[in-house]
Amino acid sequence: MLVLLLAIGFDVTMASANNVVSIDGGKIVNSRTLVPLRSIFEELGANVQWNQKDKTITATKGKTNIWLKIGSKNPIVNGKAVMIDVPAQIHGDSTLVPLRFISESMGATVEWNASNETAMITLSDKKIIVNVGIYDRASTNEKIAMKSSPGTSYRTAGMIPAGTELKVIGGEPIGFDQKDWYAYEQYGWSKIKYNGQTGWVPTHDLKFADPYNWAPGVKEATLSEIKRNFVTSKDKVKIEKSDVVGGIGLYAMYIQIEGKGEWQYLLTIDPKTGWYHG
């Protein structure tokens, strides 16, 4: 965590490890930074209640009382209506609100680091890092070179120390300067964000937090290519989790010809790079 905080440029000299937490789930919507309300408020010591019937949330901390309704731009703080420019909304299992609302309602200070897509929320000695954007999470197994493009022959854009946490924002099955599809274990590449830069590193040099999580953009592009080349409009397909190989959770795709009969194995897919074979 300390390495992460130093990398993104936040001052942590006065914060102990127990008072610094990291939360995922922030998003950019209509050029506004939205952050998960419940997890942040609870970390700040508030009691949060959800009313499923009328889709409202109430949060209480000391003398501070907050009420807001999903889809509304007019939450109520201590009995007074306030205005937010983007309404509270649900994404997945989280209720998201504008970052500015956190500071206005709880008296916290907020900082936004655009290059790393992170927000820092501070209240007293509590610091919360909110990760914003769509990405996969990984760390480096050893010191590695970050390349300007996915391939060994491209310019080295920097060196990344061992144990560094990274945001993975894409992937390629092979480098642009490699042509052997069977060398995926050596030449699969991950697109990353590190220290305000975007670059590429060998996928096998990373340790992923979730072996089966798809790198952003990989699932849509890969499945579209597979269906275009191997599946007709009458066929049915399904994918299931398969083995974990080298820290990567592979998926197996099965096909039912013309939607009839038994399911047959078609191919295996790497969710980090989009490599597939079968």
Beta strands, then each sheet from edge to edge (+ up, - down):
strand 1: 20-29
strand 2: 32-36
strand 3: 47-51
strand 4: 56-61
strand 5: 64-69
strand 6: 76-77
strand 7: 80-81
strand 8: 89-91
strand 9: 94-98
strand 10: 109-113
strand 11: 118-123
strand 12: 126-132
strand 13: 136-140
strand 14: 144-147
strand 15: 156-160
strand 16: 165-172
strand 17: 189-194
strand 18: 197-202
strand 19: 206-208
strand 20: 236-245
strand 21: 248-256
strand 22: 264-269
strand 23: 276-277
sheet 1: 8+ 9- 2+ 1- 12- 11+ 10-
sheet 2: 3+ 4- 5+ 6- 7+
sheet 3: 18+ 17- 16+ 13- 19+
sheet 4: 14+ 15-
sheet 5: 20+ 21- 22+ 23-
end
